[in-house]
Amino acid sequence: MFALDSRLQQDTIVVGDFPLSSLLLMNDSQYPWFILVPRREDVSEIFQLDAADQQQLWREATQLAEVLKDTFDADKMNVANLGNVVSQLHMHVIVRKQDDAAWPGPVWGKHPAVPYIKEELARVREKLRMALGDGFRFSQE
């Protein structure tokens, strides 16, 4: 049975679900930083997914990156699959702007996280509601 890694549970806010992946928002308001987690048990590498799931993950990642680029007016989208700290397969999809706190370097460990306040989180959710089409199911807030 699929279970989300405890570190991802601790550091993120659940946004909802694509057909394959859960969409999480890193609880750091300095960057619109999203994480896709395929809901498959005991998977740490993309190649461990079957071919259909691999294709679906890329569809979800590219759809999300395109939506986020437009919605948050990104200068650059960062899409990465690392897993050195959290081995559960997950893909970071991060909106980057030239004036963000870590530009041009990576966001990992650059600055302490600044958690979202309720109003900021509501704005992010509303932007996503308007931008994500069918095939996405929002979680209860």
C-alpha positions in Angstrom: 0.0 0.0 0.0 1.3 3.4 -0.9 2.4 5.7 2.0 4.0 9.1 1.7 7.5 9.4 3.2 7.3 11.0 6.6 9.8 13.8 5.6 7.6 14.8 2.7 4.5 14.7 5.0 6.4 17.0 7.5 7.7 19.6 4.9 4.8 19.9 2.5 1.1 20.7 2.1 -1.0 18.3 0.1 -2.6 20.1 -2.9 -4.4 17.1 -4.6 -4.0 14.3 -7.1 -3.2 13.8 -10.8 -4.1 10.4 -12.1 -0.7 8.9 -11.0 0.9 11.4 -8.7 0.0 13.3 -5.6 0.8 17.0 -5.9 2.5 18.6 -2.8 3.5 22.2 -2.1 6.8 22.7 -0.2 5.9 24.8 2.9 8.3 27.5 1.9 6.7 30.7 0.6 10.0 32.0 -0.9 9.4 29.8 -4.0 6.4 28.2 -5.6 8.0 24.8 -5.1 5.9 21.7 -6.0 6.6 18.0 -5.7 5.0 15.2 -7.6 4.9 11.8 -5.9 3.7 8.8 -7.9 1.4 6.8 -5.8 3.3 3.5 -6.2 4.6 1.4 -3.4 8.4 0.9 -2.9 9.5 2.9 -5.9 12.7 5.0 -5.6 13.7 5.3 -9.3 11.8 6.3 -12.4 12.9 3.2 -14.2 11.1 1.1 -11.5 7.8 2.4 -12.8 6.2 0.4 -15.7 6.3 2.1 -19.1 2.8 3.5 -18.8 3.5 5.1 -15.4 6.8 6.5 -16.7 4.9 8.2 -19.5 2.2 9.4 -17.2 4.7 10.9 -14.8 6.3 12.9 -17.6 2.9 14.1 -18.8 2.0 15.3 -15.3 5.4 16.9 -14.8 5.4 18.8 -18.1 1.7 19.8 -17.7 2.5 21.1 -14.2 5.6 22.9 -15.3 3.8 24.6 -18.2 0.9 25.7 -15.9 3.2 26.9 -13.2 5.4 28.9 -15.7 2.4 30.8 -16.9 0.6 31.1 -13.6 3.5 32.3 -11.6 5.4 34.2 -14.4 8.5 32.1 -14.1 11.8 33.1 -15.6 12.9 29.4 -15.5 11.3 26.2 -14.4 13.5 23.8 -12.5 12.4 20.1 -12.7 14.5 17.6 -10.8 14.4 14.1 -9.5 17.1 13.6 -6.8 16.3 11.4 -3.9 19.5 11.6 -1.9 17.6 12.6 1.3 14.2 11.2 0.6 14.5 8.0 -1.5 10.8 7.7 -2.3 10.4 8.6 -6.0 9.4 12.3 -6.2 9.9 15.0 -8.7 10.5 18.7 -7.8 8.9 21.3 -10.1 10.0 24.7 -8.9 9.2 28.2 -10.2 12.3 30.3 -10.4 12.6 34.0 -10.8 15.7 36.1 -11.2 14.7 38.0 -8.0 14.0 34.9 -5.8 16.0 34.4 -2.6 18.3 31.7 -4.1 18.7 32.8 -7.7 20.7 31.7 -9.6 21.7 28.8 -7.3 19.7 25.8 -6.2 16.9 26.3 -3.6 17.9 23.3 -1.5 19.4 24.4 1.9 20.0 28.0 0.7 17.8 29.8 3.2 15.6 28.7 6.1 12.0 27.9 5.0 9.4 30.6 5.4 6.1 28.8 6.0 3.0 29.9 4.1 0.5 32.0 6.0 -3.1 31.0 5.5 -3.9 33.9 3.1 -0.8 33.2 0.9 -1.7 29.5 0.7 -5.3 30.3 -0.3 -4.0 32.5 -3.1 -1.7 29.7 -4.4 -4.6 27.2 -4.3 -6.9 29.6 -6.1 -4.3 30.2 -8.9 -4.0 26.5 -9.3 -7.7 26.0 -9.3 -8.0 28.4 -12.2 -5.0 26.9 -14.1 -5.3 23.1 -13.7 -7.9 21.4 -15.9 -9.7 18.2 -15.8 -7.8 15.2 -14.5 -6.7 17.0 -11.3 -8.5 16.5 -8.0 -7.9 19.0 -5.3 -7.6 17.8 -1.7 -10.0 19.0 1.0 -8.5 22.1 2.6 
